[in-house]
Amino acid sequence: MSAHTPGPWVPFFVDWNEWKINAPNGDPTIGHSSWQGLAVVYGCDEVRTGPQVAEANARLISAAPDLLAHLQFAVKLLSGLPAIGGTAQVEAMRAAIAKTTGKAA
């Protein structure tokens, strides 16, 4: 399935080494009014760095819907510029979108 639960996704602190990713608007495509615990993110077991790793990963994951939408918009804009549209950077952006959506680049 290439569709994902729509954003926003919100990181939510659970304890020192655990965060949840919530989707407060839910996923109307499958009838959920909200997701509490769309994903669970843990840090490493290292007491000094584990909490920071968990928080950083949770924030990155929760930004995924926004990052995907902005990347798709950027590719659309750049593809219309002959000098830029076929560059390796734009192709890498297309590949990242394909990796995210499960569709061929």
C-alpha positions in Angstrom: 0.0 0.0 0.0 1.5 3.3 -1.0 -0.8 5.6 1.0 0.2 6.6 4.5 -1.6 8.0 7.4 -2.0 11.7 6.8 -0.1 14.2 8.9 0.4 15.8 11.2 2.3 13.2 13.1 3.2 14.3 16.6 6.0 13.0 18.7 4.9 12.2 22.3 7.2 11.5 25.2 6.4 8.3 27.1 9.4 7.8 29.3 13.2 8.3 29.4 13.8 6.1 26.4 10.5 5.8 24.6 8.4 8.1 22.4 5.2 7.4 20.5 4.2 8.9 17.1 0.6 10.0 17.3 -1.6 11.1 14.4 -4.3 13.2 16.1 -6.3 13.6 12.9 -6.5 9.8 12.4 -6.7 8.1 9.0 -10.0 8.6 7.3 -9.1 6.2 4.6 -9.4 3.3 7.0 -11.9 4.8 9.4 -9.7 5.7 12.4 -10.5 9.0 14.1 -7.0 9.2 15.7 -3.9 7.1 16.0 -2.3 7.0 19.5 0.9 5.1 19.0 1.1 5.1 15.2 4.7 4.1 15.9 6.8 3.6 19.0 10.4 4.8 19.0 13.1 3.7 21.4 16.6 5.0 22.0 19.5 2.8 22.7 20.1 1.3 26.2 22.9 3.7 26.9 21.6 5.9 29.8 23.5 9.0 28.8 22.5 9.0 25.0 19.5 6.8 24.8 16.9 9.5 25.6 18.4 11.9 23.0 18.5 9.2 20.4 14.8 8.3 21.0 13.7 11.9 20.9 15.7 12.7 17.7 14.4 9.6 15.9 10.8 10.4 17.0 11.1 13.9 15.7 12.5 12.8 12.4 9.8 10.1 11.9 7.1 12.5 12.9 8.3 15.0 10.2 8.1 12.3 7.4 4.7 13.4 6.0 5.7 17.0 5.7 9.1 16.1 4.3 7.6 13.9 1.7 5.1 16.6 0.6 7.7 19.3 0.3 10.1 17.0 -1.5 7.4 16.1 -4.0 6.6 19.8 -4.5 10.3 20.6 -5.0 10.7 17.8 -7.6 7.7 19.1 -9.5 9.1 22.6 -9.6 12.6 21.6 -10.5 11.5 19.1 -13.2 10.2 22.0 -15.2 13.6 23.7 -15.4 15.7 22.1 -18.2 19.0 23.0 -16.6 18.1 21.3 -13.3 15.3 18.8 -13.9 17.6 15.9 -15.0 20.4 16.5 -12.5 21.7 13.8 -10.2 20.3 15.7 -7.2 16.8 15.7 -8.7 17.1 12.1 -9.6 18.1 11.3 -6.0 15.1 13.2 -4.8 12.9 11.1 -7.1 14.5 7.9 -5.8 13.8 9.0 -2.2 10.2 9.6 -3.1 10.0 6.2 -4.7 11.6 4.6 -1.6 9.0 6.3 0.6 5.9 5.6 -1.6 6.9 2.2 -2.9 6.5 3.4 -6.5 9.0 3.3 -9.2 11.1 6.5 -9.7 
